[in-house]
Amino acid sequence: MEETSSEPADRSLRQKAAAMVASSMETYRSKPLSFWLLLVLSAGAMLTAFPASSLLSRLYYNNGGQSKWILSWSAVAGWPLPALLLLPCYLAGKAAPTPLSPKLCAWYALLGLLSAADNLMYAWAYAYLPASTASLVAASSLAFSALFGCAIAKNRMRLSSLNAVVVITAGVVIIALDSGSDRYPGITGRQYALGLVWDVLGSALHGLIFALSELVFVRVLGRRSFHVVLEQQAMVSLCAFAFTTAGLAVSGGGFPAMRREAAAFRHGEASYAMVMVWSAVTFQLGVLGGTGVLFLASTVLAGVLNAVRVPVTSIAAVIWFHDPMSGFKILSLVITVWGFGSYMVGHSSTKKASTN
């Protein structure tokens, strides 16, 4: 009897696996190879460049950097990178620049202002938090992406989305309760708490930017060609660069402060310049990947991939910066992985049911 009862179960599992493979192959064949190549490259940029940018932020502070404005300025200083990638598209005659209407310029300015504020919030967070802790708290951007995607981009709020919001929020609360285990020397309890607050606010703003970017693609630009991704990032980054440069000049001491920091940097001015340059490059590549995922897929996949980078950043921070990994932090990591895993599985299963 046990053998006969196990055989139907095995057949059922095999049938489910075969149906999943068939559905995956059908989805793969429904899009051209260029689509999947761009999606893989965009996702890969998110999963590598964003963790590298986070680690460089912590490296900046570990080696004597102090200015939050300078760090946030370095993130958007690489705005010419997407503009340079646009030139071959224009010169080859395969794409024409999108006309800049007043409405589109207003959207670019708004997204640029929000991006500048987001970078500054994360700069404050990394000043007081270890990279592993900051990345775990930043996983809450998935919850905010789901909420803002539902409210703004009209994405459906599923049960898996609500489950992910609750679970990831619990992970952030665990980090807050364990605030004394990984505090750097010289960081007060008030500063640590402030870092947590800025990290959560930055994650909320990150989710809002994802939702608004998808809205711009759908309602204003339209999903015409991949070059609109480069145009949007170049223009938004240029606006963010302008806002951040103005803030640096008024509140951050301007470029003389940057020269003083370079002179006092632990490993010399050349090392300081390398940190600044690679911070600009990695951040732009990460944003380009995230914008590409938004263009090719949706806020859902962008939010999931943004959360997947959490364990990558946490493990890398433990290896390179020897960040303490307490039991509470490990529990928060497991809960976070569980949260966005259930979110992704629930979304994919609901999507399959709706298509059938």
Sequence and secondary structure as in RCSB ss.txt:
>XXXX:A:sequence
MEETSSEPADRSLRQKAAAMVASSMETYRSKPLSFWLLLVLSAGAMLTAFPASSLLSRLYYNNGGQSKWILSWSA
VAGWPLPALLLLPCYLAGKAAPTPLSPKLCAWYALLGLLSAADNLMYAWAYAYLPASTASLVAASSLAFSALFGC
AIAKNRMRLSSLNAVVVITAGVVIIALDSGSDRYPGITGRQYALGLVWDVLGSALHGLIFALSELVFVRVLGRRS
FHVVLEQQAMVSLCAFAFTTAGLAVSGGGFPAMRREAAAFRHGEASYAMVMVWSAVTFQLGVLGGTGVLFLASTV
LAGVLNAVRVPVTSIAAVIWFHDPMSGFKILSLVITVWGFGSYMVGHSSTKKASTN
>XXXX:A:secstr
 HHHHHHHHHHHHHHHHHHHHHHHHHHHHTS HHHHHHHHHHHHHHHHHHHHHHHHHHHHHHTT   HHHHHHHH
HTTTHHHHHHHHHHHHTTS       HHHHHHHHHHHHHHHHHHHHHHHHHHHS HHHHHHHHTTHHHHHHHHHH
HTS     HHHHHHHHHHHHHHHHHHHTTTSS  TT  HHHHHHHHHHHHHHHHHHHHHHHHHHHIIIIII S  
THHHHHHHHHHHHHHHHHHHHHHHHHS HHHHHHHHHHH TT HHHHHHHHHHHHHHHHHHHHHHHHHHHHS HH
HHHHHHHHHHHHHHHHHHHHH     HHHHHHHHHHHHHHHHHHHHHHHHHHHHH 
